[in-house]
């Protein structure tokens, strides 16, 4: 399971950075591709409307706002009064114009003069349109209204017509371009995609030479060549009404699908590994509880047998007496193991490890002499401690130091407000990050493959169990790298005998 997880992790680690790099390159190159498309499309067709032609006409008359009343400069009452003048000037011209001409708004005065001239059928010279305001307060230009009544003057007044007037010289050329597109190009945008909703999508471009209408037969092959889209649903680059993005790359889609699949698979495998590990832990705990419970009956029976041998001890041969002592010693160890295991495996979290009063120096001498390692103690004192489980922890640390460490192994202990027991050798542990990562299933297989030594006398409980035992006893396990030191810290209550 660990090897499969590691393989999936390595695949994801290789594929994910490649995808990020590809997306970064895509974002950086999209702007360049759009500029290339613009330049090549611009060079492919002639100018539709030159900039020189556009400059011949006042910009005000080319804007869509010229068609409507300008309520920013004229009030509704002024426009309504002007309309009333137009409707009644033939009957009462003097009465209607006298009030309006008193206004200080010069543009409104121009409109009154213009309407009175039309009302009295007085022709206006061409110079009047160039020397007065261009737009009528009610919308449109003065020229638009004038040529309606005097068609013969159209030739002289074409430059003063609005773009919406069919007689404007640019009306035919710009009619394929919508009002929104025309306004966008006039406002400074360099491109507009005009679509009729069917197949005719014309790309209008604005440049220093003027405006160009690029048919779809010209610009669409270029987008395919550059692998970009101008009207996709999701925009990487938004400009005017263009939605510019990279075309869907099947390889990229496949890579993203693989990454998603691997990520999901890693999550599933990890969750399954955690579930299996939890189940195994429960099974081991149940088996230990069962063994502890079942051992109580044979150990009780063995205790009765031991008492029988004790009663006959004086009548035994020397060989029988030695065998009896070994039997008594083994019985005591089994009894102690059963009792301590029963407490350790208790289902209640409040259960504490069984403590016994003993001299700290005598206990250290017993454990260290068994492993033939020296020890140092700051001062001796009789303490109540869970010596059985401390022996298990210290045995494991000493064996690990002798088997996996280097040089001389020594045990140091001191008493302050807590008991501190340190197992030191002359080696050096790996970096803490490596030790931490090696605990995870993804990297544990790599860690284990680099160190496959096994010792038949190794207890095999590992630092994790030592740390767990210390936490259950209310203490903790500390690790120092250079030199290698494993430190047991445990609080205690002072029950020394004076």
MODAQUI-V43781 format. One line per field, one symbol per residue. phi: phi as a letter, one per 20 degrees, with the letter a starting at -180 (. if undefined). A space follows every 50 residues. Layout:
# MODAQUI-V43781
phi: ???
This chain:
# MODAQUI-V43781
phi: .ffffffffffffeffffffffffffffeffffffffffffffecffecf ffffffdgfgfeefffedfeffdceffffffffffffcffecffffefff fffeefffffffgffffffeldfdfffffeedfedfgeomdffgffffec ffeffedffdeefffgefgefffeffefgfffffffepfebbeecendde deeecdbfepdcdefffeeffffffemccdcffdeecdbldedebfffef ffffffffffffffffffffffffffffffffffffffffffffffffff fffffffffffeffeefgffffffffffffffffffffffffffeffeff fdffdceaffffffffffffdlcfbccfaeaececffffffgffgfffff ffedecmfdcdccbdcebeccddccdebfffgffffffeegfdffffffe bdfccfeffmemfffgffffffendbddccecffbddddbfbdedfef
